[in-house]
Amino acid sequence: MKAVIPAAGHGTRFLPVTRAVPKEMLPVGAKPAVQLIVEEALAAGAEEVVLVVSPEKELIRRYFEGDGVLAPRIRWAVQTEQRGLGHAVLQAAPLLAGEKEPVLVLLGDALVAGEPPSAAMAAISRANGGASVVGLEEVPLERVSRYGIVKGDLCEGGDGRVYRLSDLVEKPAPDKAPSRLAIAGRYLLSPAIFGLLATQVPGAGGEIQLTDSIRRLLAEAPVFGYRYPGRRHDIGNPAGYLECLNGFAAAK
Protein backbone atom coordinates (compact mmCIF):
# COMPACT_ATOMS: atom_id res chain seq x y z
CA MET A 1 0.00 0.00 0.00
CA LYS A 2 1.12 3.54 -0.78
CA ALA A 3 0.21 6.67 1.19
CA VAL A 4 -0.13 10.32 0.15
CA ILE A 5 0.14 13.16 2.66
CA PRO A 6 -0.90 16.58 1.28
CA ALA A 7 1.19 19.13 3.17
CA ALA A 8 1.46 22.08 0.79
CA GLY A 9 -0.90 24.58 2.44
CA HIS A 10 0.50 27.98 3.32
CA GLY A 11 -0.63 27.88 6.96
CA THR A 12 -2.09 31.39 6.82
CA ARG A 13 -4.20 30.81 9.95
CA PHE A 14 -0.99 30.27 11.89
CA LEU A 15 0.92 33.36 10.79
CA PRO A 16 3.44 34.69 11.65
CA VAL A 17 5.01 31.47 12.97
CA THR A 18 4.49 29.65 9.65
CA ARG A 19 6.79 32.13 7.94
CA ALA A 20 9.59 30.17 9.59
CA VAL A 21 8.13 26.75 10.44
CA PRO A 22 5.57 24.80 8.37
CA LYS A 23 2.49 23.95 10.42
CA GLU A 24 3.16 20.28 9.76
CA MET A 25 6.47 20.63 11.62
CA LEU A 26 4.93 22.01 14.82
CA PRO A 27 5.81 19.67 17.70
CA VAL A 28 3.34 17.32 19.32
CA GLY A 29 5.32 15.93 22.21
CA ALA A 30 8.86 15.26 21.01
CA LYS A 31 7.93 14.77 17.34
CA PRO A 32 6.70 17.09 14.58
CA ALA A 33 3.06 16.54 13.67
CA VAL A 34 3.84 15.25 10.19
CA GLN A 35 6.02 12.47 11.61
CA LEU A 36 3.06 11.19 13.64
CA ILE A 37 1.00 11.10 10.45
CA VAL A 38 3.72 9.22 8.58
CA GLU A 39 3.92 6.74 11.46
CA GLU A 40 0.15 6.22 11.27
CA ALA A 41 0.49 5.40 7.57
CA LEU A 42 3.27 2.91 8.24
CA ALA A 43 1.30 1.24 11.05
CA ALA A 44 -1.59 0.78 8.60
CA GLY A 45 0.70 -1.09 6.19
CA ALA A 46 1.99 1.63 3.88
CA GLU A 47 5.34 0.74 2.35
CA GLU A 48 5.89 4.07 0.64
CA VAL A 49 4.80 7.62 1.50
CA VAL A 50 4.44 10.51 -0.95
CA LEU A 51 4.60 13.90 0.73
CA VAL A 52 3.04 16.70 -1.32
CA VAL A 53 4.71 19.97 -0.35
CA SER A 54 4.95 23.53 -1.61
CA PRO A 55 8.34 24.88 -2.75
CA GLU A 56 8.88 26.86 0.46
CA LYS A 57 8.57 23.77 2.69
CA GLU A 58 12.11 22.54 2.24
CA LEU A 59 12.35 22.16 6.03
CA ILE A 60 10.06 19.10 5.87
CA ARG A 61 12.27 17.45 3.26
CA ARG A 62 15.45 18.19 5.22
CA TYR A 63 13.90 16.72 8.36
CA PHE A 64 12.94 13.40 6.79
CA GLU A 65 16.19 13.11 4.88
CA GLY A 66 18.14 13.52 8.14
CA ASP A 67 19.72 10.61 9.98
CA GLY A 68 17.73 8.56 12.46
CA VAL A 69 14.24 9.94 11.78
CA LEU A 70 12.33 7.19 9.95
CA ALA A 71 13.25 4.54 7.45
CA PRO A 72 10.32 4.28 5.02
CA ARG A 73 10.63 5.12 1.37
CA ILE A 74 9.54 8.75 1.15
CA ARG A 75 9.03 10.42 -2.21
CA TRP A 76 8.24 14.04 -2.91
CA ALA A 77 5.70 15.86 -5.07
CA VAL A 78 5.59 19.66 -5.33
CA GLN A 79 2.38 21.67 -5.55
CA THR A 80 3.25 25.09 -6.94
CA GLU A 81 -0.28 26.56 -6.78
CA GLN A 82 -3.13 26.12 -4.34
CA ARG A 83 -6.16 24.78 -6.18
CA GLY A 84 -7.81 22.64 -3.54
CA LEU A 85 -7.29 19.30 -1.85
CA GLY A 86 -8.13 17.33 -4.98
CA HIS A 87 -5.45 19.21 -6.89
CA ALA A 88 -2.94 18.52 -4.09
CA VAL A 89 -3.63 14.78 -4.18
CA LEU A 90 -3.38 14.79 -7.97
CA GLN A 91 0.24 15.97 -7.74
CA ALA A 92 1.16 12.51 -6.45
CA ALA A 93 -0.29 10.76 -9.52
CA PRO A 94 2.94 10.62 -11.59
CA LEU A 95 4.69 8.86 -8.71
CA LEU A 96 1.92 6.28 -8.38
CA ALA A 97 1.37 5.42 -12.04
CA GLY A 98 0.34 1.80 -12.44
CA GLU A 99 -0.68 1.43 -8.80
CA LYS A 100 -3.40 -1.21 -8.39
CA GLU A 101 -4.00 -1.17 -4.63
CA PRO A 102 -6.07 1.47 -2.79
CA VAL A 103 -4.02 4.53 -1.85
CA LEU A 104 -4.13 5.92 1.68
CA VAL A 105 -4.54 9.72 1.90
CA LEU A 106 -3.89 11.40 5.26
CA LEU A 107 -4.26 15.16 5.58
CA GLY A 108 -1.06 16.78 6.82
CA ASP A 109 -2.82 19.09 9.28
CA ALA A 110 -5.18 16.51 10.82
CA LEU A 111 -4.02 14.41 13.76
CA VAL A 112 -6.18 11.81 15.45
CA ALA A 113 -5.75 11.33 19.19
CA GLY A 114 -6.61 7.95 20.60
CA GLU A 115 -7.00 5.16 18.05
CA PRO A 116 -5.73 6.23 14.59
CA PRO A 117 -8.24 5.14 11.92
CA SER A 118 -6.02 4.17 8.98
CA ALA A 119 -5.36 0.55 10.01
CA ALA A 120 -9.08 -0.08 10.62
CA MET A 121 -9.92 1.49 7.26
CA ALA A 122 -7.43 -0.81 5.55
CA ALA A 123 -9.10 -3.80 7.22
CA ILE A 124 -12.56 -2.64 6.09
CA SER A 125 -11.25 -2.27 2.54
CA ARG A 126 -9.79 -5.79 2.53
CA ALA A 127 -13.04 -7.22 3.91
CA ASN A 128 -14.92 -5.62 1.00
CA GLY A 129 -12.76 -6.64 -1.94
CA GLY A 130 -10.42 -3.64 -1.86
CA ALA A 131 -13.20 -1.03 -1.82
CA SER A 132 -12.56 2.63 -1.09
CA VAL A 133 -13.14 3.83 2.49
CA VAL A 134 -13.38 7.36 3.90
CA GLY A 135 -12.98 8.30 7.56
CA LEU A 136 -15.99 9.99 9.16
CA GLU A 137 -16.88 12.02 12.22
CA GLU A 138 -20.25 13.31 13.38
CA VAL A 139 -20.45 17.11 13.47
CA PRO A 140 -23.11 19.55 14.72
CA LEU A 141 -25.68 20.56 12.12
CA GLU A 142 -24.51 24.18 12.15
CA ARG A 143 -21.03 23.03 11.02
CA VAL A 144 -21.93 20.76 8.11
CA SER A 145 -21.28 23.58 5.63
CA ARG A 146 -17.56 23.31 6.44
CA TYR A 147 -17.16 19.69 5.34
CA GLY A 148 -17.88 17.04 2.77
CA ILE A 149 -20.99 15.28 4.11
CA VAL A 150 -22.02 11.70 3.28
CA LYS A 151 -25.25 9.82 2.85
CA GLY A 152 -25.26 6.10 3.54
CA ASP A 153 -26.69 3.05 5.23
CA LEU A 154 -25.22 1.43 8.32
CA CYS A 155 -23.67 -1.95 7.56
CA GLU A 156 -24.27 -5.03 9.66
CA GLY A 157 -21.42 -5.68 12.07
CA GLY A 158 -18.60 -3.15 12.22
CA ASP A 159 -19.63 -2.08 15.75
CA GLY A 160 -22.11 0.37 14.24
CA ARG A 161 -19.32 2.39 12.64
CA VAL A 162 -19.27 1.22 9.00
CA TYR A 163 -21.55 2.66 6.31
CA ARG A 164 -22.17 1.80 2.67
CA LEU A 165 -22.24 5.25 1.05
CA SER A 166 -24.76 6.36 -1.55
CA ASP A 167 -23.85 10.04 -1.96
CA LEU A 168 -21.42 12.78 -0.92
CA VAL A 169 -21.97 16.53 -0.91
CA GLU A 170 -19.23 19.13 -0.48
CA LYS A 171 -20.05 21.85 2.07
CA PRO A 172 -23.87 21.69 1.95
CA ALA A 173 -26.17 24.18 3.63
CA PRO A 174 -27.58 22.73 6.88
CA ASP A 175 -31.04 22.28 5.37
CA LYS A 176 -29.55 20.42 2.38
CA ALA A 177 -27.15 18.12 4.26
CA PRO A 178 -27.92 14.39 3.85
CA SER A 179 -26.53 13.65 7.34
CA ARG A 180 -24.18 15.00 9.99
CA LEU A 181 -21.42 12.56 9.07
CA ALA A 182 -18.44 14.53 7.77
CA ILE A 183 -15.41 13.24 5.89
CA ALA A 184 -12.64 13.70 8.41
CA GLY A 185 -9.08 13.77 7.17
CA ARG A 186 -8.51 10.11 6.23
CA TYR A 187 -9.18 8.35 2.93
CA LEU A 188 -8.34 4.99 1.37
CA LEU A 189 -9.12 5.36 -2.31
CA SER A 190 -9.03 3.29 -5.45
CA PRO A 191 -6.20 4.48 -7.74
CA ALA A 192 -8.97 5.28 -10.23
CA ILE A 193 -9.34 8.49 -8.21
CA PHE A 194 -6.35 10.00 -10.02
CA GLY A 195 -8.00 9.76 -13.42
CA LEU A 196 -11.15 11.33 -12.01
CA LEU A 197 -9.19 14.16 -10.39
CA ALA A 198 -7.44 14.86 -13.69
CA THR A 199 -10.82 15.63 -15.30
CA GLN A 200 -12.52 17.17 -12.27
CA VAL A 201 -14.10 20.59 -12.82
CA PRO A 202 -13.74 23.11 -9.98
CA GLY A 203 -16.40 22.89 -7.32
CA ALA A 204 -17.02 24.69 -4.02
CA GLY A 205 -14.77 27.71 -3.65
CA GLY A 206 -13.63 27.38 -7.26
CA GLU A 207 -11.26 24.57 -6.20
CA ILE A 208 -10.69 20.98 -7.30
CA GLN A 209 -12.56 19.16 -4.55
CA LEU A 210 -11.54 15.61 -3.64
CA THR A 211 -15.10 14.98 -2.44
CA ASP A 212 -16.48 15.69 -5.92
CA SER A 213 -14.19 13.06 -7.46
CA ILE A 214 -15.06 10.53 -4.76
CA ARG A 215 -18.70 11.11 -5.63
CA ARG A 216 -17.92 10.23 -9.25
CA LEU A 217 -15.98 7.19 -8.05
CA LEU A 218 -19.06 6.12 -6.10
CA ALA A 219 -20.97 5.88 -9.37
CA GLU A 220 -18.47 3.27 -10.56
CA ALA A 221 -17.58 1.24 -7.47
CA PRO A 222 -18.57 0.79 -3.80
CA VAL A 223 -17.34 3.34 -1.26
CA PHE A 224 -17.61 2.78 2.48
CA GLY A 225 -17.42 5.17 5.41
CA TYR A 226 -15.85 4.49 8.81
CA ARG A 227 -16.94 6.63 11.77
CA TYR A 228 -13.75 6.28 13.71
CA PRO A 229 -13.53 6.48 17.51
CA GLY A 230 -10.43 8.68 17.77
CA ARG A 231 -10.69 12.46 18.06
CA ARG A 232 -9.51 14.44 15.03
CA HIS A 233 -7.64 17.67 15.69
CA ASP A 234 -7.03 20.43 13.12
CA ILE A 235 -3.54 21.77 13.76
CA GLY A 236 -3.87 24.44 11.08
CA ASN A 237 -4.94 27.08 13.60
CA PRO A 238 -3.74 27.97 17.11
CA ALA A 239 -6.91 26.85 18.90
CA GLY A 240 -6.93 23.49 17.14
CA TYR A 241 -3.24 22.99 17.81
CA LEU A 242 -3.74 23.63 21.53
CA GLU A 243 -6.62 21.13 21.58
CA CYS A 244 -4.36 18.66 19.81
CA LEU A 245 -1.64 18.97 22.44
CA ASN A 246 -4.19 18.46 25.21
CA GLY A 247 -5.82 15.56 23.36
CA PHE A 248 -2.58 13.69 22.78
CA ALA A 249 -1.49 14.27 26.36
CA ALA A 250 -4.78 12.87 27.63
CA ALA A 251 -4.57 9.85 25.30
CA LYS A 252 -1.25 8.70 26.75
Secondary structure, DSSP 8 states (H G I E B T S, - for coil): -EEEEEE----GGGTTGGGTS-GGGSEETTEEHHHHHHHHHHHTT-SEEEEEE-TT-HHHHHHHTSTTS--SEEEEEE--S---HHHHHHTTGGGGTT--S-EEEE-TTEEEESS-SHHHHHHHHHHTTS-EEEEEEE--GGGGGGSEEEEEEE-SSGGG-EEEEEEEEES--GGG-S-SEEEEEEEEE-THHHHHHHT----GGGS--HHHHHHHHHTTS-EEEEE-SSEEEETTSHHHHHHHHHHHHHH-
